[in-house]
Amino acid sequence: MAKVELSTPAPDFELRDYRGDTVRLSHFLGVKHVILVLNRGFA
């Protein structure tokens, strides 16, 4: 995985939400606050 430098914009990525819909980080461009919760699971 490439390093992300400090004080630079986050790279765009996409994930599936709890409904299975694709959500891209770029969908939130211009939104003041975005909270990301990533659950890796423990199996």
CYANA upper distance limits for C-alpha pairs under 8 A (distance plus 0.5 A):
  4 VAL  CA      8 THR  CA      8.13
  4 VAL  CA     10 ALA  CA      7.95
 12 ASP  CA     24 ARG  CA      7.36
 12 ASP  CA     25 LEU  CA      5.96
 12 ASP  CA     26 SER  CA      6.48
 13 PHE  CA     24 ARG  CA      6.11
 13 PHE  CA     25 LEU  CA      6.22
 13 PHE  CA     26 SER  CA      8.24
 14 GLU  CA     22 THR  CA      6.99
 14 GLU  CA     23 VAL  CA      5.95
 14 GLU  CA     24 ARG  CA      4.65
 14 GLU  CA     25 LEU  CA      6.86
 15 LEU  CA     22 THR  CA      6.19
 15 LEU  CA     23 VAL  CA      6.02
 15 LEU  CA     24 ARG  CA      7.06
 16 ARG  CA     20 GLY  CA      5.67
 16 ARG  CA     21 ASP  CA      5.78
 16 ARG  CA     22 THR  CA      5.03
 16 ARG  CA     23 VAL  CA      6.46
 17 ASP  CA     21 ASP  CA      5.98
 17 ASP  CA     22 THR  CA      6.95
 17 ASP  CA     23 VAL  CA      7.19
 23 VAL  CA     27 HIS  CA      7.55
 24 ARG  CA     28 PHE  CA      8.23
 25 LEU  CA     29 LEU  CA      7.87
 28 PHE  CA     34 VAL  CA      7.86
